[in-house]
Amino acid sequence: MLKELFSFCILLFLAASAASAPASPSYNEVYSQYPKDKYLVGIGEAARSANPLNDKRITEVLARLDIAKQIKIRLREETVDIMCEGGSAKLFKNTSECKNEFIMIVEATVDEFLEGSRIVTNGEKEGIVYAVAVMPKAEAVKDLDNRVKESADKTKENLEKARKGDKEALNDAKDEYMKAVTYNKEKEMIEGVRGRASGMFDELEKELVKLREK
């Protein structure tokens, strides 16, 4: 009997807690105004505190991080293994080193282009303070396309120096090549289509491998 009474009290407590806990607001209007086929959307939430300014800062940071997380997770799950297969693997001591370096590049490159996001909504509902960050996909793709070209050009410049015996330039070429490949993967992911730069990357990769094996 005591055991049944105790269980009943626990259930009452949990029900009361659930009823008093603030629920996350609905963001249907946000996704209606910023459809996912045209925007990257990030939402940051925090329980309301006695410091509204701090709440605003926290939720805005979380909203931008939400966009970054969406891209980083997909890149890690869908592309890092592919990046470290074939010729790319020859640029590293082992597969583990390859994956670790590409993950570092993913972190850095996503944070770079995330600077183009903007906060479009701040609000509060049912005890939850929130912020919404968006990035137009067309702008993100354009920015990433420029970054791909810039890093590819730097790769070529450093390869030319490496051919003349500059060993440090070879390491710089590898770093820029990794950036170019990662920017391109991010662009493909956001755009939803496979890019046409694979031939260029194949040539850069072959040249890198050839110079590293000398």
Backbone as JSON Lines, residues from 0, in Angstrom:
{"i":0,"aa":"M","n":[0.82,-1.21,0.0],"ca":[0.0,0.0,0.0],"c":[0.87,1.26,0.0]}
{"i":1,"aa":"L","n":[1.91,1.26,0.87],"ca":[2.81,2.41,0.93],"c":[3.53,2.6,-0.39]}
{"i":2,"aa":"K","n":[3.91,1.46,-1.0],"ca":[4.6,1.52,-2.29],"c":[3.71,2.13,-3.36]}
{"i":3,"aa":"E","n":[2.43,1.75,-3.37],"ca":[1.49,2.29,-4.36],"c":[1.27,3.78,-4.13]}
{"i":4,"aa":"L","n":[1.19,4.19,-2.86],"ca":[0.98,5.6,-2.53],"c":[2.19,6.43,-2.95]}
{"i":5,"aa":"F","n":[3.38,5.87,-2.73],"ca":[4.61,6.56,-3.11],"c":[4.67,6.75,-4.63]}
{"i":6,"aa":"S","n":[4.31,5.69,-5.37],"ca":[4.32,5.78,-6.83],"c":[3.32,6.82,-7.33]}
{"i":7,"aa":"F","n":[2.16,6.87,-6.67],"ca":[1.12,7.83,-7.05],"c":[1.61,9.26,-6.82]}
{"i":8,"aa":"C","n":[2.32,9.48,-5.7],"ca":[2.85,10.81,-5.38],"c":[3.89,11.25,-6.41]}
{"i":9,"aa":"I","n":[4.74,10.28,-6.83],"ca":[5.75,10.58,-7.84],"c":[5.09,11.01,-9.15]}
{"i":10,"aa":"L","n":[4.04,10.3,-9.54],"ca":[3.33,10.64,-10.77],"c":[2.71,12.03,-10.69]}
{"i":11,"aa":"L","n":[2.15,12.35,-9.52],"ca":[1.57,13.68,-9.33],"c":[2.64,14.77,-9.45]}
{"i":12,"aa":"F","n":[3.81,14.49,-8.87],"ca":[4.91,15.45,-8.91],"c":[5.38,15.69,-10.34]}
{"i":13,"aa":"L","n":[5.55,14.61,-11.11],"ca":[5.99,14.73,-12.49],"c":[4.97,15.47,-13.35]}
{"i":14,"aa":"A","n":[3.69,15.18,-13.11],"ca":[2.63,15.86,-13.86],"c":[2.63,17.35,-13.56]}
{"i":15,"aa":"A","n":[2.83,17.69,-12.28],"ca":[2.85,19.1,-11.88],"c":[4.06,19.81,-12.48]}
{"i":16,"aa":"S","n":[5.19,19.12,-12.5],"ca":[6.41,19.7,-13.07],"c":[6.25,19.97,-14.55]}
{"i":17,"aa":"A","n":[5.69,19.01,-15.26],"ca":[5.47,19.17,-16.71],"c":[4.53,20.31,-17.0]}
{"i":18,"aa":"A","n":[3.51,20.45,-16.15],"ca":[2.53,21.51,-16.36],"c":[3.14,22.88,-16.12]}
{"i":19,"aa":"S","n":[4.09,22.97,-15.16],"ca":[4.67,24.26,-14.83],"c":[5.86,24.62,-15.71]}
{"i":20,"aa":"A","n":[6.45,23.63,-16.42],"ca":[7.62,23.89,-17.25],"c":[7.2,24.65,-18.5]}
{"i":21,"aa":"P","n":[7.99,25.7,-18.87],"ca":[7.64,26.46,-20.07],"c":[7.82,25.62,-21.31]}
{"i":22,"aa":"A","n":[6.87,25.75,-22.24],"ca":[6.94,24.99,-23.48],"c":[7.61,25.83,-24.55]}
{"i":23,"aa":"S","n":[8.32,25.19,-25.46],"ca":[8.95,25.91,-26.55],"c":[7.88,26.51,-27.45]}
{"i":24,"aa":"P","n":[8.05,27.76,-27.84],"ca":[7.05,28.37,-28.72],"c":[7.08,27.75,-30.11]}
{"i":25,"aa":"S","n":[5.98,27.9,-30.82],"ca":[5.91,27.39,-32.19],"c":[6.6,28.39,-33.13]}
{"i":26,"aa":"Y","n":[7.31,27.85,-34.13],"ca":[8.02,28.74,-35.06],"c":[7.48,28.6,-36.47]}
{"i":27,"aa":"N","n":[6.21,28.24,-36.59],"ca":[5.61,28.08,-37.91],"c":[5.67,29.36,-38.73]}
{"i":28,"aa":"E","n":[5.47,30.51,-38.05],"ca":[5.5,31.78,-38.76],"c":[6.9,32.07,-39.29]}
{"i":29,"aa":"V","n":[7.9,31.7,-38.51],"ca":[9.29,31.92,-38.92],"c":[9.58,31.14,-40.2]}
{"i":30,"aa":"Y","n":[9.22,29.84,-40.19],"ca":[9.5,29.0,-41.35],"c":[8.62,29.37,-42.54]}
{"i":31,"aa":"S","n":[7.48,30.01,-42.28],"ca":[6.64,30.5,-43.36],"c":[7.29,31.71,-44.03]}
{"i":32,"aa":"Q","n":[7.88,32.58,-43.2],"ca":[8.52,33.79,-43.71],"c":[9.9,33.5,-44.31]}
{"i":33,"aa":"Y","n":[10.58,32.5,-43.71],"ca":[11.93,32.13,-44.18],"c":[11.94,30.63,-44.5]}
{"i":34,"aa":"P","n":[11.38,30.26,-45.64],"ca":[11.26,28.82,-45.99],"c":[12.63,28.16,-46.1]}
{"i":35,"aa":"K","n":[12.68,26.89,-45.7],"ca":[13.95,26.17,-45.62],"c":[14.59,25.93,-46.98]}
{"i":36,"aa":"D","n":[13.81,26.02,-48.05],"ca":[14.42,25.83,-49.37],"c":[15.2,27.07,-49.81]}
{"i":37,"aa":"K","n":[14.99,28.2,-49.13],"ca":[15.69,29.42,-49.5],"c":[16.6,29.97,-48.39]}
{"i":38,"aa":"Y","n":[16.39,29.5,-47.17],"ca":[17.16,30.03,-46.04],"c":[17.7,28.92,-45.15]}
{"i":39,"aa":"L","n":[18.86,29.18,-44.58],"ca":[19.32,28.41,-43.43],"c":[18.77,29.12,-42.21]}
{"i":40,"aa":"V","n":[18.07,28.4,-41.36],"ca":[17.4,29.01,-40.2],"c":[17.94,28.39,-38.92]}
{"i":41,"aa":"G","n":[18.33,29.26,-37.99],"ca":[18.79,28.79,-36.68],"c":[17.98,29.42,-35.57]}
{"i":42,"aa":"I","n":[17.64,28.64,-34.56],"ca":[16.82,29.14,-33.45],"c":[17.56,28.9,-32.14]}
{"i":43,"aa":"G","n":[17.66,29.96,-31.34],"ca":[18.28,29.85,-30.02],"c":[17.25,30.12,-28.94]}
{"i":44,"aa":"E","n":[17.21,29.27,-27.93],"ca":[16.25,29.4,-26.85],"c":[16.94,29.37,-25.49]}
{"i":45,"aa":"A","n":[16.35,30.09,-24.54],"ca":[16.84,30.05,-23.16],"c":[15.69,30.4,-22.23]}
{"i":46,"aa":"A","n":[15.71,29.82,-21.04],"ca":[14.69,30.18,-20.06],"c":[14.89,31.64,-19.65]}
{"i":47,"aa":"R","n":[13.81,32.37,-19.52],"ca":[13.89,33.78,-19.14],"c":[14.56,33.94,-17.79]}
{"i":48,"aa":"S","n":[15.47,34.91,-17.7],"ca":[16.15,35.19,-16.43],"c":[15.84,36.62,-16.01]}
{"i":49,"aa":"A","n":[16.52,37.08,-14.96],"ca":[16.32,38.45,-14.48],"c":[17.16,39.44,-15.27]}
{"i":50,"aa":"N","n":[17.9,38.95,-16.27],"ca":[18.78,39.82,-17.05],"c":[18.41,39.74,-18.53]}
{"i":51,"aa":"P","n":[17.48,40.58,-18.99],"ca":[17.0,40.52,-20.38],"c":[18.1,40.71,-21.41]}
{"i":52,"aa":"L","n":[19.05,41.61,-21.13],"ca":[20.12,41.86,-22.09],"c":[20.99,40.63,-22.27]}
{"i":53,"aa":"N","n":[21.29,39.96,-21.18],"ca":[22.09,38.74,-21.24],"c":[21.32,37.63,-21.96]}
{"i":54,"aa":"D","n":[20.01,37.54,-21.69],"ca":[19.17,36.55,-22.38],"c":[19.23,36.76,-23.89]}
{"i":55,"aa":"K","n":[19.17,38.02,-24.3],"ca":[19.2,38.35,-25.73],"c":[20.52,37.92,-26.35]}
{"i":56,"aa":"R","n":[21.62,38.23,-25.68],"ca":[22.95,37.86,-26.2],"c":[23.06,36.34,-26.33]}
{"i":57,"aa":"I","n":[22.65,35.63,-25.29],"ca":[22.77,34.17,-25.28],"c":[21.97,33.54,-26.42]}
{"i":58,"aa":"T","n":[20.72,33.97,-26.56],"ca":[19.87,33.35,-27.59],"c":[20.35,33.68,-29.0]}
{"i":59,"aa":"E","n":[20.92,34.86,-29.2],"ca":[21.44,35.21,-30.53],"c":[22.66,34.35,-30.87]}
{"i":60,"aa":"V","n":[23.53,34.14,-29.9],"ca":[24.67,33.26,-30.12],"c":[24.2,31.84,-30.42]}
{"i":61,"aa":"L","n":[23.22,31.37,-29.65],"ca":[22.7,30.01,-29.84],"c":[22.03,29.86,-31.2]}
{"i":62,"aa":"A","n":[21.36,30.91,-31.67],"ca":[20.69,30.85,-32.97],"c":[21.71,30.69,-34.09]}
{"i":63,"aa":"R","n":[22.8,31.44,-34.01],"ca":[23.85,31.31,-35.03],"c":[24.54,29.95,-34.93]}
{"i":64,"aa":"L","n":[24.76,29.49,-33.71],"ca":[25.36,28.18,-33.52],"c":[24.48,27.06,-34.06]}
{"i":65,"aa":"D","n":[23.16,27.28,-34.03],"ca":[22.23,26.28,-34.54],"c":[22.42,26.09,-36.04]}
{"i":66,"aa":"I","n":[22.64,27.19,-36.77],"ca":[22.92,27.09,-38.2],"c":[24.22,26.33,-38.41]}
{"i":67,"aa":"A","n":[25.24,26.72,-37.65],"ca":[26.55,26.08,-37.79],"c":[26.46,24.58,-37.51]}
{"i":68,"aa":"K","n":[25.71,24.23,-36.48],"ca":[25.6,22.82,-36.08],"c":[24.96,21.99,-37.18]}
{"i":69,"aa":"Q","n":[23.94,22.53,-37.82],"ca":[23.27,21.8,-38.9],"c":[24.26,21.42,-40.0]}
{"i":70,"aa":"I","n":[25.13,22.35,-40.36],"ca":[26.08,22.11,-41.44],"c":[27.21,21.2,-40.99]}
{"i":71,"aa":"K","n":[27.75,21.47,-39.8],"ca":[28.89,20.7,-39.3],"c":[28.53,19.22,-39.13]}
{"i":72,"aa":"I","n":[27.37,18.96,-38.57],"ca":[26.96,17.57,-38.35],"c":[26.84,16.83,-39.67]}
{"i":73,"aa":"R","n":[26.19,17.45,-40.65],"ca":[26.03,16.8,-41.95],"c":[27.38,16.58,-42.64]}
{"i":74,"aa":"L","n":[28.26,17.57,-42.55],"ca":[29.58,17.42,-43.16],"c":[30.35,16.27,-42.54]}
{"i":75,"aa":"R","n":[30.31,16.2,-41.22],"ca":[31.03,15.13,-40.54],"c":[30.45,13.76,-40.9]}
{"i":76,"aa":"E","n":[29.13,13.68,-40.9],"ca":[28.47,12.39,-41.12],"c":[28.55,11.94,-42.58]}
{"i":77,"aa":"E","n":[28.46,12.89,-43.5],"ca":[28.29,12.53,-44.91],"c":[29.54,12.67,-45.78]}
{"i":78,"aa":"T","n":[30.51,13.49,-45.34],"ca":[31.61,13.78,-46.26],"c":[33.01,13.54,-45.73]}
{"i":79,"aa":"V","n":[33.24,13.6,-44.43],"ca":[34.61,13.48,-43.93],"c":[35.24,12.15,-44.34]}
{"i":80,"aa":"D","n":[34.47,11.05,-44.21],"ca":[34.99,9.74,-44.62],"c":[35.34,9.72,-46.1]}
{"i":81,"aa":"I","n":[34.48,10.33,-46.91],"ca":[34.73,10.37,-48.35],"c":[35.98,11.19,-48.65]}
{"i":82,"aa":"M","n":[36.15,12.3,-47.93],"ca":[37.32,13.14,-48.13],"c":[38.62,12.39,-47.86]}
{"i":83,"aa":"C","n":[38.56,11.44,-46.95],"ca":[39.77,10.73,-46.53],"c":[39.93,9.37,-47.21]}
{"i":84,"aa":"E","n":[39.25,9.2,-48.33],"ca":[39.45,8.02,-49.14],"c":[40.21,8.39,-50.41]}
{"i":85,"aa":"G","n":[40.69,7.42,-51.11],"ca":[41.36,7.66,-52.38],"c":[42.64,8.46,-52.23]}
{"i":86,"aa":"G","n":[42.86,9.39,-53.18],"ca":[44.1,10.14,-53.22],"c":[44.34,11.01,-52.01]}
{"i":87,"aa":"S","n":[43.28,11.57,-51.44],"ca":[43.44,12.46,-50.28],"c":[44.13,11.77,-49.12]}
{"i":88,"aa":"A","n":[43.89,10.49,-48.95],"ca":[44.48,9.75,-47.84],"c":[46.01,9.77,-47.91]}
{"i":89,"aa":"K","n":[46.57,9.88,-49.13],"ca":[48.02,9.87,-49.3],"c":[48.67,11.16,-48.82]}
{"i":90,"aa":"L","n":[47.86,12.17,-48.53],"ca":[48.4,13.44,-48.05],"c":[48.66,13.42,-46.55]}
{"i":91,"aa":"F","n":[48.25,12.32,-45.89],"ca":[48.35,12.24,-44.44],"c":[49.05,10.95,-44.02]}
{"i":92,"aa":"K","n":[49.47,10.91,-42.76],"ca":[50.15,9.72,-42.24],"c":[49.2,8.53,-42.18]}
{"i":93,"aa":"N","n":[47.95,8.8,-41.79],"ca":[46.95,7.73,-41.69],"c":[45.56,8.34,-41.79]}
{"i":94,"aa":"T","n":[44.55,7.48,-41.84],"ca":[43.16,7.94,-41.99],"c":[42.71,8.79,-40.81]}
{"i":95,"aa":"S","n":[43.17,8.42,-39.62],"ca":[42.78,9.16,-38.41],"c":[43.26,10.6,-38.49]}
{"i":96,"aa":"E","n":[44.51,10.79,-38.91],"ca":[45.05,12.15,-39.04],"c":[44.26,12.93,-40.09]}
{"i":97,"aa":"C","n":[43.92,12.27,-41.18],"ca":[43.14,12.9,-42.24],"c":[41.79,13.4,-41.71]}
{"i":98,"aa":"K","n":[41.08,12.52,-41.01],"ca":[39.76,12.89,-40.48],"c":[39.87,14.03,-39.48]}
{"i":99,"aa":"N","n":[40.87,13.95,-38.59],"ca":[41.04,15.0,-37.58],"c":[41.29,16.36,-38.24]}
{"i":100,"aa":"E","n":[42.14,16.38,-39.26],"ca":[42.46,17.65,-39.92],"c":[41.26,18.2,-40.68]}
{"i":101,"aa":"F","n":[40.52,17.32,-41.35],"ca":[39.34,17.8,-42.07],"c":[38.27,18.31,-41.11]}
{"i":102,"aa":"I","n":[38.12,17.65,-39.96],"ca":[37.14,18.12,-38.98],"c":[37.51,19.51,-38.47]}
{"i":103,"aa":"M","n":[38.81,19.74,-38.26],"ca":[39.27,21.07,-37.85],"c":[38.96,22.11,-38.93]}
{"i":104,"aa":"I","n":[39.17,21.72,-40.19],"ca":[38.87,22.64,-41.29],"c":[37.37,22.9,-41.38]}
{"i":105,"aa":"V","n":[36.56,21.88,-41.17],"ca":[35.1,22.05,-41.17],"c":[34.7,23.07,-40.12]}
{"i":106,"aa":"E","n":[35.22,22.92,-38.9],"ca":[34.9,23.84,-37.81],"c":[35.24,25.28,-38.21]}
{"i":107,"aa":"A","n":[36.46,25.48,-38.73],"ca":[36.92,26.82,-39.05],"c":[36.16,27.43,-40.22]}
{"i":108,"aa":"T","n":[35.94,26.66,-41.28],"ca":[35.3,27.21,-42.47],"c":[33.83,27.53,-42.25]}
{"i":109,"aa":"V","n":[33.14,26.69,-41.5],"ca":[31.72,26.97,-41.21],"c":[31.6,28.24,-40.37]}
{"i":110,"aa":"D","n":[32.46,28.38,-39.39],"ca":[32.43,29.58,-38.55],"c":[32.72,30.84,-39.37]}
{"i":111,"aa":"E","n":[33.58,30.71,-40.37],"ca":[33.91,31.86,-41.22],"c":[32.7,32.35,-41.99]}
{"i":112,"aa":"F","n":[32.05,31.44,-42.73],"ca":[30.96,31.92,-43.58],"c":[29.69,32.2,-42.76]}
{"i":113,"aa":"L","n":[29.66,31.72,-41.51],"ca":[28.52,31.99,-40.63],"c":[28.41,33.48,-40.3]}
{"i":114,"aa":"E","n":[29.5,34.21,-40.5],"ca":[29.48,35.64,-40.24],"c":[28.44,36.35,-41.11]}
{"i":115,"aa":"G","n":[28.02,35.69,-42.19],"ca":[27.01,36.28,-43.07],"c":[25.58,36.1,-42.58]}
{"i":116,"aa":"S","n":[25.4,35.41,-41.46],"ca":[24.04,35.23,-40.92],"c":[23.59,36.5,-40.21]}
{"i":117,"aa":"R","n":[22.27,36.63,-40.06],"ca":[21.77,37.81,-39.35],"c":[20.58,37.42,-38.46]}
{"i":118,"aa":"I","n":[20.43,38.16,-37.38],"ca":[19.31,37.94,-36.46],"c":[18.1,38.68,-37.0]}
{"i":119,"aa":"V","n":[17.0,37.97,-37.17],"ca":[15.81,38.59,-37.75],"c":[14.67,38.72,-36.75]}
{"i":120,"aa":"T","n":[14.71,37.95,-35.68],"ca":[13.61,37.98,-34.71],"c":[14.15,37.72,-33.3]}
{"i":121,"aa":"N","n":[13.68,38.51,-32.35],"ca":[13.87,38.25,-30.92],"c":[12.5,38.27,-30.28]}
{"i":122,"aa":"G","n":[12.29,37.41,-29.31],"ca":[10.99,37.4,-28.66],"c":[10.97,36.59,-27.39]}
{"i":123,"aa":"E","n":[9.8,36.55,-26.8],"ca":[9.61,35.77,-25.58],"c":[8.2,35.2,-25.6]}
{"i":124,"aa":"K","n":[8.09,33.95,-25.21],"ca":[6.78,33.31,-25.18],"c":[6.79,32.19,-24.15]}
{"i":125,"aa":"E","n":[5.85,32.25,-23.25],"ca":[5.65,31.2,-22.25],"c":[6.92,30.91,-21.45]}
{"i":126,"aa":"G","n":[7.61,31.99,-21.07],"ca":[8.8,31.84,-20.24],"c":[10.07,31.51,-20.99]}
{"i":127,"aa":"I","n":[9.98,31.4,-22.33],"ca":[11.14,31.09,-23.16],"c":[11.53,32.35,-23.96]}
{"i":128,"aa":"V","n":[12.79,32.74,-23.83],"ca":[13.34,33.83,-24.63],"c":[13.98,33.19,-25.86]}
{"i":129,"aa":"Y","n":[13.77,33.77,-27.03],"ca":[14.32,33.15,-28.23],"c":[14.83,34.18,-29.22]}
{"i":130,"aa":"A","n":[15.68,33.71,-30.12],"ca":[16.17,34.52,-31.23],"c":[16.21,33.64,-32.47]}
{"i":131,"aa":"V","n":[16.01,34.25,-33.62],"ca":[16.05,33.52,-34.89],"c":[17.11,34.15,-35.78]}
{"i":132,"aa":"A","n":[18.03,33.32,-36.26],"ca":[19.06,33.77,-37.2],"c":[18.78,33.13,-38.55]}
{"i":133,"aa":"V","n":[19.02,33.87,-39.61],"ca":[18.83,33.31,-40.95],"c":[20.03,33.67,-41.83]}
{"i":134,"aa":"M","n":[20.23,32.84,-42.84],"ca":[21.21,33.13,-43.88],"c":[20.61,32.71,-45.21]}
{"i":135,"aa":"P","n":[20.43,33.64,-46.14],"ca":[19.9,33.26,-47.45],"c":[20.84,32.27,-48.12]}
{"i":136,"aa":"K","n":[20.29,31.18,-48.61],"ca":[21.12,30.15,-49.23],"c":[21.85,30.68,-50.46]}
{"i":137,"aa":"A","n":[21.2,31.53,-51.23],"ca":[21.84,32.07,-52.44],"c":[23.1,32.86,-52.08]}
{"i":138,"aa":"E","n":[23.02,33.66,-51.01],"ca":[24.18,34.43,-50.57],"c":[25.27,33.51,-50.06]}
{"i":139,"aa":"A","n":[24.87,32.5,-49.3],"ca":[25.85,31.56,-48.74],"c":[26.59,30.82,-49.86]}
{"i":140,"aa":"V","n":[25.84,30.39,-50.87],"ca":[26.45,29.66,-52.0],"c":[27.42,30.56,-52.76]}
{"i":141,"aa":"K","n":[27.03,31.81,-52.98],"ca":[27.9,32.75,-53.68],"c":[29.19,33.0,-52.89]}
{"i":142,"aa":"D","n":[29.05,33.19,-51.6],"ca":[30.21,33.42,-50.74],"c":[31.14,32.21,-50.75]}
{"i":143,"aa":"L","n":[30.56,31.02,-50.62],"ca":[31.36,29.8,-50.61],"c":[32.04,29.56,-51.96]}
{"i":144,"aa":"D","n":[31.36,29.9,-53.04],"ca":[31.95,29.75,-54.37],"c":[33.19,30.62,-54.5]}
{"i":145,"aa":"N","n":[33.12,31.86,-53.98],"ca":[34.28,32.74,-53.99],"c":[35.41,32.18,-53.15]}
{"i":146,"aa":"R","n":[35.06,31.59,-52.01],"ca":[36.07,31.02,-51.13],"c":[36.74,29.8,-51.78]}
{"i":147,"aa":"V","n":[35.96,29.0,-52.49],"ca":[36.53,27.85,-53.21],"c":[37.58,28.33,-54.2]}
{"i":148,"aa":"K","n":[37.23,29.32,-55.0],"ca":[38.15,29.83,-56.02],"c":[39.4,30.43,-55.39]}
{"i":149,"aa":"E","n":[39.2,31.18,-54.31],"ca":[40.34,31.81,-53.64],"c":[41.31,30.76,-53.1]}
{"i":150,"aa":"S","n":[40.77,29.75,-52.42],"ca":[41.64,28.71,-51.85],"c":[42.28,27.86,-52.94]}
{"i":151,"aa":"A","n":[41.56,27.6,-54.03],"ca":[42.12,26.84,-55.14],"c":[43.27,27.6,-55.78]}
{"i":152,"aa":"D","n":[43.09,28.92,-55.95],"ca":[44.16,29.74,-56.52],"c":[45.4,29.74,-55.61]}
{"i":153,"aa":"K","n":[45.17,29.83,-54.3],"ca":[46.29,29.81,-53.36],"c":[47.0,28.45,-53.38]}
{"i":154,"aa":"T","n":[46.21,27.39,-53.57],"ca":[46.8,26.05,-53.69],"c":[47.75,26.0,-54.88]}
{"i":155,"aa":"K","n":[47.29,26.52,-56.02],"ca":[48.11,26.51,-57.24],"c":[49.37,27.35,-57.06]}
{"i":156,"aa":"E","n":[49.23,28.51,-56.41],"ca":[50.39,29.37,-56.19],"c":[51.43,28.67,-55.32]}
{"i":157,"aa":"N","n":[50.97,28.02,-54.28],"ca":[51.89,27.33,-53.37],"c":[52.49,26.08,-54.02]}
{"i":158,"aa":"L","n":[51.74,25.43,-54.88],"ca":[52.29,24.28,-55.6],"c":[53.43,24.72,-56.52]}
{"i":159,"aa":"E","n":[53.25,25.87,-57.14],"ca":[54.31,26.4,-58.01],"c":[55.58,26.68,-57.2]}
{"i":160,"aa":"K","n":[55.41,27.23,-56.0],"ca":[56.57,27.49,-55.13],"c":[57.2,26.17,-54.68]}
{"i":161,"aa":"A","n":[56.34,25.19,-54.42],"ca":[56.85,23.88,-53.97],"c":[57.66,23.2,-55.06]}
{"i":162,"aa":"R","n":[57.27,23.39,-56.31],"ca":[58.02,22.8,-57.42],"c":[59.44,23.36,-57.49]}
{"i":163,"aa":"K","n":[59.58,24.58,-56.97],"ca":[60.9,25.23,-56.98],"c":[61.69,24.95,-55.71]}
{"i":164,"aa":"G","n":[61.15,24.02,-54.89],"ca":[61.9,23.59,-53.72],"c":[61.46,24.17,-52.39]}
{"i":165,"aa":"D","n":[60.4,24.96,-52.37],"ca":[59.91,25.55,-51.11],"c":[59.06,24.51,-50.37]}
{"i":166,"aa":"K","n":[59.64,23.86,-49.36],"ca":[58.93,22.79,-48.65],"c":[57.77,23.33,-47.81]}
{"i":167,"aa":"E","n":[57.93,24.51,-47.25],"ca":[56.85,25.09,-46.45],"c":[55.63,25.38,-47.33]}
{"i":168,"aa":"A","n":[55.9,25.78,-48.56],"ca":[54.8,26.08,-49.49],"c":[53.96,24.84,-49.76]}
{"i":169,"aa":"L","n":[54.58,23.66,-49.7],"ca":[53.84,22.42,-49.94],"c":[52.81,22.2,-48.84]}
{"i":170,"aa":"N","n":[53.19,22.47,-47.59],"ca":[52.24,22.37,-46.49],"c":[51.11,23.39,-46.63]}
{"i":171,"aa":"D","n":[51.48,24.6,-47.06],"ca":[50.45,25.64,-47.28],"c":[49.5,25.23,-48.4]}
{"i":172,"aa":"A","n":[50.07,24.58,-49.42],"ca":[49.23,24.12,-50.53],"c":[48.22,23.07,-50.04]}
{"i":173,"aa":"K","n":[48.68,22.16,-49.19],"ca":[47.78,21.14,-48.65],"c":[46.66,21.78,-47.83]}
{"i":174,"aa":"D","n":[47.01,22.76,-47.0],"ca":[46.0,23.43,-46.16],"c":[44.96,24.14,-47.02]}
{"i":175,"aa":"E","n":[45.41,24.84,-48.05],"ca":[44.48,25.56,-48.91],"c":[43.63,24.6,-49.74]}
{"i":176,"aa":"Y","n":[44.23,23.48,-50.14],"ca":[43.47,22.46,-50.87],"c":[42.34,21.92,-50.0]}
{"i":177,"aa":"M","n":[42.65,21.62,-48.73],"ca":[41.63,21.12,-47.81],"c":[40.51,22.14,-47.62]}
{"i":178,"aa":"K","n":[40.87,23.42,-47.54],"ca":[39.85,24.46,-47.41],"c":[38.97,24.49,-48.66]}
{"i":179,"aa":"A","n":[39.6,24.45,-49.83],"ca":[38.84,24.52,-51.08],"c":[37.86,23.37,-51.18]}
{"i":180,"aa":"V","n":[38.32,22.15,-50.85],"ca":[37.45,20.97,-50.9],"c":[36.29,21.11,-49.92]}
{"i":181,"aa":"T","n":[36.59,21.58,-48.71],"ca":[35.56,21.71,-47.68],"c":[34.55,22.79,-48.03]}
{"i":182,"aa":"Y","n":[35.03,23.94,-48.5],"ca":[34.11,24.99,-48.94],"c":[33.18,24.45,-50.03]}
{"i":183,"aa":"N","n":[33.73,23.67,-50.94],"ca":[32.93,23.14,-52.04],"c":[31.87,22.16,-51.53]}
{"i":184,"aa":"K","n":[32.24,21.32,-50.54],"ca":[31.28,20.39,-49.96],"c":[30.16,21.15,-49.26]}
{"i":185,"aa":"E","n":[30.53,22.23,-48.56],"ca":[29.51,23.05,-47.89],"c":[28.57,23.67,-48.91]}
{"i":186,"aa":"K","n":[29.15,24.16,-50.0],"ca":[28.34,24.77,-51.07],"c":[27.37,23.75,-51.66]}
{"i":187,"aa":"E","n":[27.87,22.55,-51.95],"ca":[27.01,21.5,-52.51],"c":[25.88,21.14,-51.55]}
{"i":188,"aa":"M","n":[26.21,21.09,-50.27],"ca":[25.22,20.71,-49.27],"c":[24.1,21.75,-49.18]}
{"i":189,"aa":"I","n":[24.48,23.02,-49.2],"ca":[23.49,24.1,-49.09],"c":[22.68,24.23,-50.38]}
{"i":190,"aa":"E","n":[23.38,24.12,-51.5],"ca":[22.73,24.29,-52.8],"c":[21.88,23.08,-53.17]}
{"i":191,"aa":"G","n":[22.27,21.91,-52.66],"ca":[21.5,20.7,-52.94],"c":[21.85,20.05,-54.26]}
{"i":192,"aa":"V","n":[22.95,20.48,-54.88],"ca":[23.38,19.87,-56.14],"c":[24.89,19.65,-56.1]}
{"i":193,"aa":"R","n":[25.33,18.67,-56.85],"ca":[26.76,18.38,-56.92],"c":[27.45,19.41,-57.81]}
{"i":194,"aa":"G","n":[28.57,19.94,-57.34],"ca":[29.31,20.94,-58.08],"c":[30.07,20.36,-59.26]}
{"i":195,"aa":"R","n":[30.69,21.25,-60.02],"ca":[31.42,20.83,-61.22],"c":[32.93,21.0,-61.05]}
{"i":196,"aa":"A","n":[33.39,21.08,-59.79],"ca":[34.8,21.36,-59.54],"c":[35.62,20.1,-59.27]}
{"i":197,"aa":"S","n":[35.02,18.93,-59.38],"ca":[35.72,17.7,-59.02],"c":[36.98,17.48,-59.85]}
{"i":198,"aa":"G","n":[36.93,17.83,-61.15],"ca":[38.1,17.67,-62.01],"c":[39.26,18.52,-61.53]}
{"i":199,"aa":"M","n":[38.98,19.74,-61.16],"ca":[40.02,20.64,-60.65],"c":[40.65,20.08,-59.39]}
{"i":200,"aa":"F","n":[39.81,19.57,-58.48],"ca":[40.33,19.02,-57.23],"c":[41.18,17.77,-57.49]}
{"i":201,"aa":"D","n":[40.77,16.96,-58.45],"ca":[41.55,15.76,-58.79],"c":[42.95,16.14,-59.24]}
{"i":202,"aa":"E","n":[43.05,17.17,-60.07],"ca":[44.36,17.6,-60.57],"c":[45.22,18.17,-59.44]}
{"i":203,"aa":"L","n":[44.63,18.99,-58.58],"ca":[45.37,19.55,-57.45],"c":[45.85,18.45,-56.51]}
{"i":204,"aa":"E","n":[44.97,17.49,-56.27],"ca":[45.29,16.37,-55.38],"c":[46.46,15.55,-55.94]}
{"i":205,"aa":"K","n":[46.41,15.25,-57.23],"ca":[47.48,14.47,-57.86],"c":[48.82,15.19,-57.76]}
{"i":206,"aa":"E","n":[48.8,16.51,-57.99],"ca":[50.03,17.29,-57.92],"c":[50.58,17.33,-56.5]}
{"i":207,"aa":"L","n":[49.68,17.48,-55.53],"ca":[50.1,17.47,-54.12],"c":[50.75,16.16,-53.74]}
{"i":208,"aa":"V","n":[50.1,15.07,-54.11],"ca":[50.62,13.73,-53.78],"c":[51.98,13.52,-54.43]}
{"i":209,"aa":"K","n":[52.11,13.92,-55.69],"ca":[53.36,13.73,-56.43],"c":[54.51,14.5,-55.77]}
{"i":210,"aa":"L","n":[54.24,15.74,-55.36],"ca":[55.3,16.54,-54.75],"c":[55.65,16.05,-53.35]}
{"i":211,"aa":"R","n":[54.64,15.55,-52.61],"ca":[54.91,15.04,-51.26],"c":[55.71,13.73,-51.29]}
{"i":212,"aa":"E","n":[55.58,12.99,-52.39],"ca":[56.27,11.71,-52.48],"c":[57.7,11.84,-52.99]}
{"i":213,"aa":"K","n":[58.08,13.04,-53.39],"ca":[59.46,13.25,-53.88],"c":[60.47,13.17,-52.73]}
